Amino acid sequence: MNSTSQSVDLEQVRAYISEQLAPLVKDIDCKGLYPREFLHGLGRLNGFAAVAPLEYGGLGASLADQIEVTAAVSETCGSTGFVVWCQAACVWYLTHCPNEAARARYLPAVARGELLAGTGMSNTVKHLSNIEAIRLKARREGDGYRIEGVLPWVSNLAENQLIIVAAALDEGGYLMFAAELDPAQIELRACPTFAGLEGTHTFNVRFRNTRVDADQVLAHPEQFAAHMSRIRPGFCLSQIGIGAGIVRTSVESIKRINRSLEHVNCFLDDQHDELEQTLAELLEQTHTQSRLADEDATDILQVLRLRARIAELSLDATRSEALHTGARGYLMNHGAQRRQREALFVAIVTPALKHLRKDIQALEAAS
Ligand SMILES: Cc1cc2nc3c(=O)[nH]c(=O)nc-3n(C[C@H](O)[C@H](O)[C@H](O)COP(=O)(O)OP(=O)(O)OC[C@H]3O[C@@H](n4cnc5c(N)ncnc54)[C@H](O)[C@@H]3O)c2cc1C
């Protein structure tokens, strides 16, 4: 964060969420409505711009500010909080990429939310942790590349908007690049119905001999490892915002139902004061690590532990909310039902809880 940085007006963002997002939540969850206009509007309120430098139309502020925006959205709708994370993650990748041409081409429009952007990095991140094979392949062509392959599910995508992904080069190494979703070059296919997160515009993405020019490349093979290590902590830390928002709302719901049922709810595990205390400590450490991530100085083991902790806490808090709210919370139109599915997503989206525990164990063994 530099001396002339600005901050996100969180009060304005919260008012916008309750006016424009809250009325859509049922349709997002039950009908798969993608809140596209809400996202563009959030962009106009600097909802994705925290970490982008001032000269690219950003605020030059901290990742900690971005996490608070994502958390505020997720308090109302965890699915939309995930989409906000997708857009903000792309801002993070572009802000810290070593190639000025790609930053200049895409960062201002992505940071303002004019160009919507998906991040298809799960496969690469899992591949780098030795969990699965990489799915996109590249070959050199002049100063650019050609790409082939399929990614099974990437969110926040729409025709002529943007995707940021990585591919393995046939001669060795990896590259990371951005591609505009031109239907002649990249096909978006519908996914089977999900148990939640249907309003995230998640598609199966097919690259067929897709051309990538030099100014679309965020990291060439010789820059790739350093760039991945630069963005990895922010990738994980910023997802904590999704879980934090979901947990906050579950805690409020528990407090509300306890006005009439505390005499019996007090026998349950994960009481609201314990959940609140754990979340406060987790967020304090997350903000500390986020400010370190701005400067590329995090403790990665600590970052992975925090990311795993929010997955566990989201599951605990939403299950506790469901138990506290009882039959009322078992009605399909009660938020407790939706939040349980959203919390499960926090634990299965890459890096999933099992993936985090694998990486944590490897780092602990190495130290
Ligand atoms: C709603 C939703 C949105 C997502 N959005 C994104 C996104 O924006 N960007 C992104 O990069 N990733 C996205 N993902 C992928 C997600 O981050 C995980 O990587 C993915 O769910 C696989 O993780 P896993 O733990 O199940 O893999 P594992 O348990 O390790 O599974 C092993 C392998 O099996 C494959 N697999 C299992 N079932 C199927 C199936 N039915 N069809 C195809 N392959 C299958 C998996 O892809 C994986 O390669 C999304 C997933 C969901 C469900």
The ligand as a Gaussian input file, in Angstrom:
#p B3LYP/6-31G(d) Opt

LIG

0 1
 C      -19.409000     -24.894000      -9.131000
 C      -17.939000     -25.016000      -9.423000
 C      -17.249000     -23.921000      -9.878000
 C      -15.886000     -24.030000     -10.177000
 N      -15.238000     -22.928000     -10.643000
 C      -13.920000     -23.039000     -10.976000
 C      -13.218000     -21.923000     -11.520000
 O      -13.741000     -20.811000     -11.664000
 N      -11.932000     -22.111000     -11.868000
 C      -11.302000     -23.299000     -11.742000
 O      -10.129000     -23.397000     -12.112000
 N      -11.932000     -24.368000     -11.191000
 C      -13.218000     -24.259000     -10.819000
 N      -13.858000     -25.342000     -10.266000
 C      -13.068000     -26.566000      -9.988000
 C      -12.733000     -26.716000      -8.519000
 O      -11.868000     -25.693000      -8.075000
 C      -12.039000     -28.078000      -8.268000
 O      -10.784000     -28.112000      -8.877000
 C      -12.855000     -29.194000      -8.857000
 O      -14.095000     -29.176000      -8.206000
 C      -12.174000     -30.563000      -8.743000
 O      -11.734000     -30.741000      -7.449000
 P      -11.842000     -32.153000      -6.704000
 O      -11.335000     -31.900000      -5.342000
 O      -13.180000     -32.762000      -6.910000
 O      -10.797000     -33.003000      -7.512000
 P      -10.340000     -34.471000      -7.196000
 O      -11.127000     -35.075000      -6.100000
 O       -8.872000     -34.410000      -7.059000
 O      -10.778000     -35.177000      -8.551000
 C       -9.892000     -35.766000      -9.475000
 C      -10.209000     -35.423000     -10.886000
 O      -11.484000     -35.884000     -11.330000
 C      -12.095000     -34.900000     -12.176000
 N      -13.531000     -35.078000     -12.169000
 C      -14.260000     -35.616000     -11.208000
 N      -15.569000     -35.657000     -11.562000
 C      -15.637000     -35.135000     -12.783000
 C      -16.705000     -34.891000     -13.682000
 N      -17.978000     -35.219000     -13.383000
 N      -16.420000     -34.288000     -14.846000
 C      -15.156000     -33.961000     -15.150000
 N      -14.113000     -34.191000     -14.339000
 C      -14.348000     -34.760000     -13.176000
 C      -11.651000     -33.620000     -11.510000
 O      -11.670000     -32.490000     -12.368000
 C      -10.216000     -33.922000     -11.141000
 O       -9.377000     -33.684000     -12.239000
 C      -15.214000     -25.266000      -9.966000
 C      -15.918000     -26.381000      -9.487000
 C      -17.268000     -26.268000      -9.208000
 C      -17.973000     -27.468000      -8.682000

